[in-house]
Amino acid sequence: MKTAVLLSGCGVYDGAEIHESVFTLLALTQNQLDYICVAPDIDQNHVINHTNGEEINDTRNVFVESARIARGEILSLSELNKDDISSLVIPGGFGAAKNLSNWAFEGTDGCVLQEVKDLITYCVENKKPIVALCISPTLIAKSLQGKSYIPKLTLGSVKENSEYNIEEMHGAISSIGASTSNISIKEICVDEDLKIISAPCYMMNGNINDVYNNIKMAIDKLANIL
């Protein structure tokens, strides 16, 4: 069986974070874990000019854009046979909060794309490990809201520098049923019971090597529990 890598477009501000996505694929390969890239076949919420952060009057498709990262080898999420996967990895990037959910706009009052929610709950219910990077733990918390599970997650640490309000974000996912831990970019958070591994990556201030090492640590842990 293969690890499903769930992408949300191509580019940090409106899709999947490219460094995190590529490092995920590299770390999986280094651990001799086969993978399949998947993405929902939907339009992006919007398109961002990554040179200046401004919105562009354009329409792009999440599946088509994600294929750029996957070098064309990608499966539509609707066509994924969940019984064929051993685990799930979700790279970060604003696409997780804009395309796979509307967390960026609605926060805890929002929702997760049904296909994504179904995949996450399937993995938890069938004890298939999940690696959630960067902002993507919000998807786990929201998908499991109202269920009997209390996922242990991290979005980073209030004790180190971040351009994001980690305390506020931890408070948000705690309010919908998650348990949170302050975890630096040099650490990972592991929920041994639910087999959920989360790593802050670019939620914290760090360089590209820090992010690679953080992801490698998370994927190494995944390999150990599979």
CORTAZI-V945830 format. One record per pair of residues at least 12 apart in sequence whose C-alpha atoms are under 8 Angstrom apart, sorted by sequence separation. I is the first residue (numbers start at 1). J is the second residue. D is the distance in Angstrom with one decimal. If there is no record, write none. Layout:
# CORTAZI-V945830
<<I;J;D> <I;J;D>>
This chain:
# CORTAZI-V945830
<<46;58;7.5> <47;59;6.7> <100;112;6.2> <101;113;5.4> <187;199;7.0> <188;200;7.5> <46;59;6.8> <47;60;7.0> <63;76;6.7> <100;113;5.4> <201;214;6.2> <7;21;7.6> <46;60;7.7> <99;113;7.8> <155;169;7.3> <185;199;7.1> <200;214;7.8> <201;215;7.2> <44;59;7.0> <155;170;6.8> <185;200;5.8> <199;214;6.6> <43;59;6.9> <44;60;5.7> <100;116;6.7> <137;153;6.4> <154;170;7.4> <183;199;7.7> <184;200;7.0> <185;201;5.7> <199;215;6.9> <43;60;5.7> <44;61;5.6> <137;154;7.0> <183;200;7.2> <43;61;4.2> <44;62;5.5> <137;155;6.9> <42;61;5.6> <43;62;5.7> <185;204;6.3> <199;218;6.7> <41;61;6.8> <42;62;5.6> <120;140;6.8> <135;155;6.4> <184;204;7.4> <198;218;7.2> <41;62;6.1> <42;63;6.8> <134;155;6.3> <185;206;7.2> <197;218;6.5> <40;62;6.4> <41;63;4.8> <117;139;7.7> <121;143;6.8> <39;62;6.7> <40;63;5.7> <41;64;7.7> <120;143;6.9> <121;144;6.8> <159;182;7.5> <39;63;5.2> <157;181;7.6> <158;182;6.5> <160;184;7.1> <186;210;7.1> <197;221;7.9> <38;63;7.8> <153;178;6.9> <156;181;7.8> <157;182;4.1> <185;210;6.8> <197;222;7.5> <117;143;5.2> <151;177;7.6> <152;178;6.1> <153;179;6.2> <154;180;5.5> <156;182;5.7> <157;183;4.9> <185;211;7.1> <188;214;7.2> <39;66;6.7> <112;139;6.6> <150;177;5.8> <151;178;5.1> <152;179;4.6> <153;180;5.0> <154;181;5.3> <155;182;7.7> <156;183;5.0> <157;184;5.4> <186;213;7.5> <187;214;6.7> <149;177;7.9> <150;178;5.2> <151;179;6.0> <152;180;5.7> <153;181;6.4> <154;182;6.4> <155;183;7.5> <156;184;5.7> <186;214;5.9> <15;44;7.8> <150;179;6.4> <152;181;7.3> <154;183;6.3> <156;185;7.1> <185;214;6.1> <188;217;7.2> <3;33;7.1> <5;35;6.8> <7;37;7.0> <9;39;7.8> <14;44;7.4> <112;142;6.9> <146;176;7.6> <187;217;7.7> <188;218;6.3> <2;33;7.0> <3;34;6.3> <4;35;5.7> <5;36;6.1> <6;37;6.1> <7;38;6.2> <8;39;6.2> <14;45;7.7> <111;142;7.0> <112;143;6.5> <142;173;7.5> <145;176;5.6> <146;177;7.4> <2;34;5.0> <3;35;4.5> <4;36;5.0> <5;37;4.7> <6;38;5.1> <7;39;5.2> <8;40;7.5> <14;46;6.8> <111;143;8.0> <141;173;5.9> <145;177;6.0> <1;34;7.5> <2;35;4.7> <3;36;6.2> <4;37;5.8> <5;38;6.0> <6;39;5.7> <14;47;6.0> <37;70;6.4> <144;177;7.9> <2;36;6.4> <4;38;6.6> <14;48;6.0> <108;142;7.2> <142;176;6.9> <9;44;7.5> <13;48;6.4> <39;74;7.5> <41;76;6.0> <88;123;7.5> <103;138;7.6> <138;173;6.5> <141;176;6.8> <154;189;6.3> <37;73;7.0> <38;74;5.5> <39;75;6.7> <40;76;5.6> <41;77;7.2> <87;123;7.1> <141;177;6.9> <153;189;6.4> <13;50;7.0> <36;73;7.8> <37;74;4.9> <38;75;4.8> <39;76;5.4> <40;77;4.9> <41;78;7.9> <62;99;7.6> <78;115;7.0> <82;119;7.2> <141;178;5.8> <152;189;7.6> <153;190;7.6> <36;74;6.7> <37;75;6.3> <38;76;5.6> <39;77;5.1> <40;78;6.9> <77;115;7.1> <97;135;7.4> <101;139;7.2> <152;190;7.2> <153;191;7.4> <11;50;7.7> <36;75;7.4> <38;77;5.4> <96;135;7.0> <97;136;7.5> <100;139;8.0> <152;191;5.3> <164;203;6.8> <13;53;7.5> <82;122;7.8> <88;128;7.5> <90;130;7.8> <92;132;7.7> <96;136;5.9> <151;191;6.9> <163;203;7.4> <164;204;7.8> <87;128;5.1> <88;129;6.4> <89;130;5.7> <90;131;6.2> <91;132;6.6> <92;133;5.3> <93;134;7.3> <94;135;7.6> <97;138;7.9> <162;203;6.4> <163;204;7.1> <38;80;7.6> <86;128;6.0> <87;129;4.9> <88;130;4.7> <89;131;4.6> <90;132;5.1> <91;133;5.0> <92;134;4.8> <93;135;6.8> <97;139;7.9> <162;204;4.5> <163;205;7.1> <86;129;7.5> <87;130;5.8> <88;131;6.2> <89;132;6.0> <90;133;6.1> <91;134;6.9> <92;135;5.3> <93;136;8.0> <96;139;7.5> <151;194;6.9> <153;196;7.8> <155;198;7.8> <156;199;7.5> <161;204;6.3> <162;205;5.1> <89;133;7.8> <92;136;5.4> <152;196;7.6> <153;197;7.6> <154;198;6.0> <155;199;7.2> <156;200;4.8> <160;204;7.5> <161;205;5.8> <91;136;6.8> <151;196;7.6> <153;198;6.0> <154;199;6.8> <155;200;5.2> <90;136;6.4> <154;200;6.7> <15;62;7.5> <22;69;7.3> <156;203;6.3> <157;204;7.7> <21;69;7.5> <155;203;6.6> <156;204;6.2> <16;66;7.6> <18;69;7.2> <44;95;7.9> <9;61;7.5> <10;62;7.8> <9;62;4.5> <45;98;6.1> <8;62;5.8> <9;63;6.7> <44;98;7.7> <45;99;5.9> <8;63;7.6> <9;64;7.6> <10;65;5.4> <44;99;5.7> <9;65;4.9> <10;66;5.4> <43;99;8.0> <9;66;4.4> <8;66;6.4> <10;68;7.0> <7;66;5.9> <10;69;6.8> <40;100;8.0> <137;198;6.8> <108;172;6.5> <132;196;7.4> <134;198;7.7> <24;89;7.9> <107;172;7.7> <108;173;7.4> <129;194;7.5> <130;195;6.5> <131;196;5.9> <132;197;6.2> <133;198;5.6> <134;199;6.1> <135;200;7.5> <129;195;4.7> <130;196;4.8> <131;197;4.7> <132;198;4.7> <133;199;5.0> <134;200;4.5> <24;91;7.5> <127;194;6.6> <128;195;7.0> <129;196;5.7> <130;197;6.1> <131;198;5.7> <132;199;6.6> <133;200;6.0> <134;201;5.2> <108;176;7.2> <127;195;6.7> <129;197;7.6> <131;199;7.9> <133;201;6.5> <134;202;6.0> <135;203;7.0> <134;203;5.5> <21;91;5.5> <124;194;6.2> <20;91;5.8> <21;92;7.8> <124;195;7.7> <20;92;6.8> <17;91;6.7> <16;91;6.5> <17;92;5.5> <18;93;8.0> <40;115;7.7> <16;92;5.8> <17;93;4.2> <16;93;4.5> <17;94;7.6> <15;93;5.8> <16;94;6.7> <14;93;7.3> <15;94;5.7> <16;95;5.4> <12;92;7.9> <13;93;6.5> <14;94;5.4> <15;95;3.6> <16;96;6.9> <4;85;6.3> <12;93;4.5> <13;94;5.1> <14;95;5.0> <15;96;7.0> <2;84;6.9> <3;85;5.6> <4;86;7.8> <6;88;7.3> <11;93;7.2> <12;94;5.8> <13;95;7.0> <133;215;7.7> <1;84;5.5> <2;85;4.9> <3;86;5.5> <4;87;6.3> <5;88;5.9> <6;89;6.3> <7;90;6.8> <12;95;7.2> <15;98;7.8> <1;85;5.1> <2;86;5.6> <3;87;4.8> <4;88;4.8> <5;89;4.8> <6;90;5.1> <7;91;6.8> <14;98;7.0> <15;99;7.3> <1;86;5.4> <2;87;7.2> <3;88;5.5> <4;89;6.2> <5;90;5.9> <6;91;7.1> <8;93;7.9> <14;99;7.9> <3;89;7.1> <5;91;7.6> <9;95;6.3> <8;95;5.0> <131;218;7.0> <8;96;5.9> <131;219;7.5> <8;99;6.3> <131;222;7.4> <8;100;6.4> <129;222;7.0> <129;225;7.9> <129;226;7.5> <20;133;7.8> <86;226;7.6> <20;201;7.7> <27;215;7.4> <31;219;7.8> <19;208;7.7> <23;212;6.0> <27;216;5.5> <31;220;6.9> <33;223;7.5> <20;211;7.3> <24;215;6.5> <28;219;6.4> <20;212;7.4> <23;215;6.8> <24;216;7.4> <27;219;6.2> <31;223;6.6> <23;216;7.5> <27;220;7.6> <20;215;7.3> <24;219;7.3>>
